C-alpha cells in the first residue's frame, strides 16, 4: 500500500508570518495557491501537498503590493520604465500608470506594454491626447491637446484596464498661462461623463490655492503628490493641514503619496502625520528619472513611512487593501483570502541603520527597511 500523497497545490508559502490587513490577519499562517488563486490559508499546510514550496520562515508574507502611481510606458513616454524589471521584481504585482498615455497613444500602450507585461497594469488616461511624450514639451502647453471626446473614446475602448482620467497642472512646464485651470475642468468633464475617477497632479498650478483645485474633486477622486513641498501644498502658511484638505478627505477624496523625483518632502509629511493626516495610499511615482534614487522602488517608499512612525500594519494596508479598494478590485487584489489572485510577496524586515532621502536630497536614517525576497504573481514565482 503506497503512502504517496497527491499534490493539491501548485505553490505553498510556508512557515512565514502572514500580514493581510484586508482580513485583519497577522499571525503564523501558511498560504497555498492553485490555478493562480489562493486555495488555502491555514496554520500549517503539509509541504507534500505542494508542487513548489517557498520557505518563508522568519519572514513576512503579504498580498502582492499595489503601486497606485507609476510610469511604465517604456519606449514611448520619456518617463517610461520596464514594469516587470522595476515593479514586479520588487514586489509590486499590480501597478497603476498615472497618465503616461493619452487617447492618441493608449492603443499602443495597451498592445505593447500592458498586454506584453507579466505585471498587472491598470491606468489613468491622460486628458492630453499625446500623454507624456517629451520632457521638452508639456502635454498641455497647447490646450488643444485636452480633448474630451477623444479621452472618452479611449476610456470606452479600454474600460477593462482604465481607472480614470489624469491631469497635471504644473504651470509653464506643462500648462500655458492661457490654459490656466481649463485642463482641470476638461478632465473633470471627461471623468464625469465616463463615470470614472479623476487623478490630479496639483503643484504649482495656475490656481489661487490648493482650495480651488480641491473644490473640483469628490468621492473616489485622487489627489496625488500629497506631501510635496512646492506651491499649492496641503499645509497652510502656518504649517497646518488646510481645512479644504480635511473637507476633501471627509467627502471621499483619496490622498496618494506619489513620491517621485520632486514630490516628497520629509517636513511636509511629518507635519501632516503629526496632525493625523496620513495618506490613503503609499505609491512611488516610479519612473526613469528617480529609479536610481531617491525612489528606487515601492518598498523603499514604504520603509520611509516606517521611519516616520507608521506601524508596519498600516504601511502594508496602504499598499494592499487600501489601493485595492480605491481601484475597485478588493474582491481579488490586495488580499490573500480564499479565491483571491495568487499574488504574494515574502518580505524581510531588516533591522539596522539605513539611509533614506526625500525628493530634495535630505537624508534621514531609519532603523528598519523592507526587502522583498520572493515575489509571486498568479501562483508563479518571479
N, C-alpha and C positions, 0 to 999 in steps of 0.2 A: 504494500500500500504506500503510495507516494505522499510525502508531506510538502510537495511543491505548492507554493501559493501563487495564484494568478495575479498579475499586476492590475490594479484597479485604476491607477492614476498615472498620467504622463510625467508628472513632476511633483515632488514633495519638498517643501521648505521646512526643515525640521530642526527643533532644538532652540529656536530663537524666541525673542520676546515680541509678541505681536502688539503693535500700536495702531489701532484702527478707530480714529475719532468718530467716524460716522456711526459705528456700532457701540461707541463708548467702551471699547475693549482695550485693555492694557494689561497683558499678562502672558504667561507661558502657554502658547498655543502653536500647534503645527498647522500648516496650510497645504492642501493638496489641490492640484489643478488637473483637469481632464478636458480634452477637446477645447482648449482655450478658455475655459471658465473655471471659477472656483468650485470645487466639488466637495471639499470637506474642510472644516475648521474644528480641530479637536485638541484636547490637552496632550494627546500622544497619538501619532499615526505610525503604524508598523512600516518601517522603511522597505520591507519586502513587497509592499503593495505599490511601490512607486518605481517606474522605469528609470527615472533620474532623480537623484537626491542632492539637494543643496544643504550642507551643514551650516546652520545659522547660529550655532551655539555661541553665546556671549555677545550676540549682535541683535540689532533691532530689525524687525520685519514690518514694513509699512506698505500701504497700497501704492501702486505706481504714481509717481508725482505728476502733478498737472502744473505746467508753467503757463500762466494766463497772458503772457506778453513776451513774444519773441519775434525775430525777423529771419525767416528761413527760405526766402525766395532766392536761392543760390543761383548765380549766373545771370540774373536779370536785375534785381534790385541791388544797388550799391551796398546796402546793409546785409545782404543775404549770406547765410552760412548753411552748412550741411546739417540738417536736423538730426540724422542718425548719429553722426560723429560727435556732435556737440551737445545734444539734448538727451536722446535715448541712452547713449553710452554713459551719461552721468546721472541717470535716474529719472529723467522726465519722459515718461512713456506717452504722455499726451501734451501737446503744446497748442497754443493759440497764436497764430500770426496776426500781428496788430497792424493791418493796413498796408502791407508791402505791395499788394496787388490791388489795382482798380479794375473797372469794367473792361478796359482795353487789354489788360494783361492777365485777367483771372483765369481764362480758359487754359493758358499756358502754365500758370501756376498749378492748376489742378492736375493737368496731364503729366507734367514733367517733374513736379515736386511732391504734391500731396499723394498722388496715386503711385509714385515711384519710391516713396519712403516707407520704411518699417515703422517709424514714429507715427503715431496717430496725430494728424494735423487738422485743426479746425482754423477758422479765420474770420476776421472782420474785413469787409470790403472797404477800401479807401473811397471817400466821396470824390476824390480826384480820379478821373478815369485812367490816368497814367500810373497811379500808385507811386511808390518811392523809387524812381529810376536813377536819379542823379543827385549827387551832393551839391552840384553847382547850380542847379535849377530847382527851386522849390516846387512841390507838386501843386501848390495853389498860388504861385506867383502870378498866374493869369487865372482869374475867376472862372473863365470859360471851361477849365478842367473840372470844375464842380458841377457835374451833370446828373441831376436827379433821375431822369428817365433811364439813363444808361446804368446807373447804380442799381435801380430796381430790376432791370433786365438780368444783371449779373446775380443778384440775390435770388431771384426766382429760378434761374437756371441751376444754381448750386446750393439750394436750400439745405441739403443734407450735410454740408460742411460749413456753411456761412452762419455765423452767430449774430452779426450786427454790422453797423457802419462805423468807420473810424474817421476822425478828423483831427488834424494837427493845426494848431492855431498860432504858432510862433511867428511873430511879425518879422518882416524883412527877409529872414532866411526862407520862409515858407509862404507867407501871405503878404500880398501888397497892401499898402495903405488904402488904395481904392476898394479893395475887397473887404477890409475891416472884419467884422464878425459874420459877414454873409455866409462864409463856408460852414460855420456852426449851424446857422438857421437852415441852410440847404441840407446838411447832414441830418438834422432833426426831422425835416420834412420827409426825407427818404426813409429813415428809420420808422417813422410813424406809419407811413403808407405800407411798408413791408411788414410791419409788426415785429420788428427786431430791436435789439438794444443799440444804444449809441455809446461809443467809446471816445473820450475826449482827452487829447494832449493839450493841457491848458497854459503852460507857462509862457510868459512874455507875449501875450496876445494883444490884439487891438481892442482892449476892454478897459473899463474904468477900474475894475477889481475882479477877483475871482467870483464875487457875488453875482455879477452879471452873467457869467458862464454857468454857474450852478443853477440859476433860475430856469435854465432850459432843460435841466436833467431831472429825470423822475425814476420811478421804481424800475429796477433792473438795468439802468444805465450805469456806466463805469467812468469814473474819473481816474486816470492813470497818472503816474509820476507824483504820487501823493506827497512825498517828502522832499521835493526839490527845494533848492534854496534860492530860487530866482523870483522875479516879479510874478505876481498872481499865485502866491502860495496859500497854504491852508491856515497860516498864522497871521494875526494882525500885527500892527506896529509894536504892540506891547508884548508880543510873543505868545498871545493866547489863541487857541483854536477859534476860528471865526464862527460867529453864530450861524452864518449861512451854511457852513460846513456841517455843523451838527444837525441843522434842519434838513439838509440834503440826506444825511445818513438816516434820519428818522423816517423820511419818505421813501427809503429803499435804494438810494444811490450807493453803489459799491465803490470803495476806495482801494485802488490797486497800487502796489509798490512801484513796479516798473523802474527798477534801479537804474539801468542804462549807463551811458557814457557820462551824462551830466545831470542826472535827476535824482540823486540820493544824497542827502546831507545829514550827517550824524546829528548835528544840533537840532535841526528841524524835527527829525524823527524822535529824538529823545524828549524834546519838549512836548510833542504831541502825545507820546506814550505816557508821560508823567501826568497828562491831563485826560487820561483814559480815552485816547483816540488811536487804537491800533488799526492796522489795515484790515480790509476784508480778505484780500488775497495777497500773498507774497509772490512776486514774479520778478524775473531777471531783466527783461528787455534785452536779452542776449542778441548781439549782432557783431558784425565784422570788426567794429572799432572798439569793442570792450571785451572781446573774447580773451585777449591776453591780459586783461585787468582794466578796471578794478572788479569787473563782474565775474569772469571765469565760467561760472555755471550757476544753476539754481541752488544747489546745496551750499555754495559759498554765501549766497544771499541769505539763505535760511540760517546759516551759522552766525551771521551778523545780528540777526534778531535774538538769538540765544545770548550773544554778548550784551544786547540792550535790555535783557531781563525777561523776555517772554519765555514761558515754560516750553519744554520740549513738546508736550501735548498740543499746545496752541500753535506752535510753529508747524507741526505736522498737519494739523487740521487746516491751516491756511494754504497748504499746497495739495490737499487731498479733498476732504469733504466740502470745504467752503467753495473752492473753484468749481467742483462738480455741480454743486447747487446753482452757482452763478451761470454756468453754461447749459443748465438743464439736462445734465447727464448723470444725475446722482443715483439713478436706478442701476447703473452698471459701471460707473467710473468713480474713483476716489474712495473706494471701499474694497474690502476683501470678504464681503458677505457671500453666502452661498448663491451661485448663479451669476455673480458679477464677473466682469472681464478679468482674465487671469494675469493681471499686471501687478507686479510687486517689486519692491526694492529692499535689499538687505543692506542696512546701514551700520557702519562702525562709528560709534560715538567716542571720539578720541579726546582724551584729556591732555592738557599741556599749555603752552603759551603760543598763541597763533596770531599772526599779523593780518589785519583786515583794513582795507582802505575804502573811503567813500568816494563819490564822484569827483570831489575836489582834491583827492590825493591825501586827505587827512587820515593818518594811521591810528588805529586803536588796537589793543591787544585783548583777545578773548581767551578763555580757559577751556573752551570746547570747540570742536568742529565736527561736522558730519561728512563722512566719506562713504560713497556707495561701493560695495564690494561685489554685489551681484545685481543684475537688472533682468527682470522677467517681463516680457510683453506677450500676452495671449498664450502663456504657458511655455514660451521659448526663451531660453537663457541667452542674453546678449552680453 
